[in-house]
Amino acid sequence: MLTLPPGTRIFMATAPIDMRRSFDRLRAAVVGMLEQNPLAGHLFLFRGKRGDRVKALIWDRNGPAISYKRLEKGRYKCPAGDAASLEITAQELSLPLDGIDFTRIRRLPVFHAHAAL
C-alpha cells in the first residue's frame, strides 16, 4: 500500500519498458518518454513488457524511491491511446495494484452544478 502526499500526481506510461531499469534509467524515461520532471514529487508508473510487473518511481524528500510489484497470475493492462502517459488518480492506481483490470471499468459522467441551471 502506497501512501502519497497530498497533491501528488500519478502518471502511468502507456508503453512497456524493460523492468531491469533502475533509478537513473527510470528517471531518464520520465524525462524522455513522459516529458515530466522526475524531481517534482509525482509518482511515475511503468509496466513491464510481459505485463506481469510494475515499477513506480517517486522523489521522496531527499532521493528517488522505487516500488516494484509482480502479479503471480494475470497481466497488468494499460488503456490504449496515442499519449506517452496518462494521468490517473490514487483510486485508479489502487485498482491495478490489487489485480483489477481498470481498463474495463467505466467512469460515470461528472455532474456540474452550473451546467444544470
C-alpha positions in Angstrom: 0.0 0.0 0.0 1.4 3.3 -1.1 0.7 6.4 0.9 1.1 9.5 -1.2 1.5 13.1 0.0 -1.5 15.4 -0.9 -1.1 16.9 -4.4 0.9 14.1 -5.8 0.0 13.5 -9.4 0.3 9.9 -10.8 1.5 9.4 -14.4 1.2 5.9 -16.0 3.5 5.2 -19.0 1.4 3.6 -21.8 4.4 1.8 -23.5 6.0 -1.1 -21.6 9.6 -0.8 -20.5 12.5 -3.1 -19.6 12.0 -4.0 -15.9 15.7 -4.2 -15.4 15.8 -0.4 -15.3 16.8 1.1 -12.0 16.8 4.7 -10.6 18.8 6.6 -13.3 17.3 4.8 -16.4 13.8 5.2 -14.9 14.5 8.9 -14.4 15.7 9.1 -18.0 12.4 7.5 -19.1 10.4 10.1 -17.1 12.3 12.9 -18.9 12.5 11.3 -22.4 9.3 9.3 -22.7 6.9 11.1 -20.4 8.3 14.6 -20.7 8.0 15.2 -17.0 10.3 16.4 -14.2 11.3 13.3 -12.1 12.2 15.6 -9.1 8.7 17.2 -8.9 7.4 14.7 -6.3 5.0 13.0 -8.6 4.6 9.2 -9.0 5.6 7.6 -12.3 4.3 4.1 -13.0 5.8 1.7 -15.6 4.6 -1.7 -16.8 6.9 -4.5 -17.9 6.9 -6.0 -21.4 5.4 -9.2 -20.2 2.7 -7.3 -18.4 3.0 -9.0 -15.0 5.2 -6.4 -13.3 5.0 -2.7 -12.5 7.5 -0.3 -11.1 6.8 3.1 -9.5 9.3 5.9 -9.2 8.8 8.8 -6.9 11.0 11.5 -5.5 10.8 11.1 -1.7 12.1 14.3 0.1 15.8 13.6 -0.4 16.1 11.0 -3.1 14.3 8.7 -5.5 12.3 5.7 -4.3 11.2 2.6 -6.3 8.3 0.4 -5.6 8.1 -2.9 -7.5 5.2 -5.4 -7.8 4.8 -8.7 -9.7 1.5 -10.5 -10.3 1.6 -14.2 -9.8 -1.3 -14.7 -12.2 -2.7 -12.3 -14.8 -1.3 -9.3 -16.5 -1.5 -5.6 -16.0 -3.4 -3.8 -18.8 -2.9 -0.2 -19.9 -5.6 1.8 -21.7 -4.8 2.2 -25.4 -4.0 5.7 -26.7 -1.6 7.8 -28.5 -0.2 9.6 -25.5 3.0 8.5 -23.9 1.4 8.6 -20.5 -1.9 9.1 -18.8 -2.7 10.7 -15.5 -4.6 8.6 -13.1 -6.0 9.1 -9.6 -4.8 7.4 -6.4 -8.0 5.3 -6.5 -7.3 4.3 -10.1 -3.7 3.4 -9.0 -5.0 1.1 -6.3 -7.1 -1.0 -8.8 -4.2 -2.5 -10.9 -2.1 -2.9 -7.8 -4.9 -5.0 -6.4 -5.1 -7.0 -9.6 -8.2 -5.4 -11.0 -8.3 -4.6 -14.7 -9.2 -0.9 -14.6 -9.3 -0.7 -18.4 -12.7 -2.4 -18.3 -14.2 -0.1 -15.6 -16.2 2.8 -16.9 -16.3 6.1 -15.1 -19.7 7.8 -14.9 -20.1 11.3 -16.2 -19.2 14.1 -13.8 -22.1 16.3 -12.6 -21.5 20.0 -12.9 -24.0 22.1 -10.9 -23.6 25.3 -13.0 -24.5 23.3 -16.2 -27.7 22.1 -14.6 -29.1 25.6 -14.0 
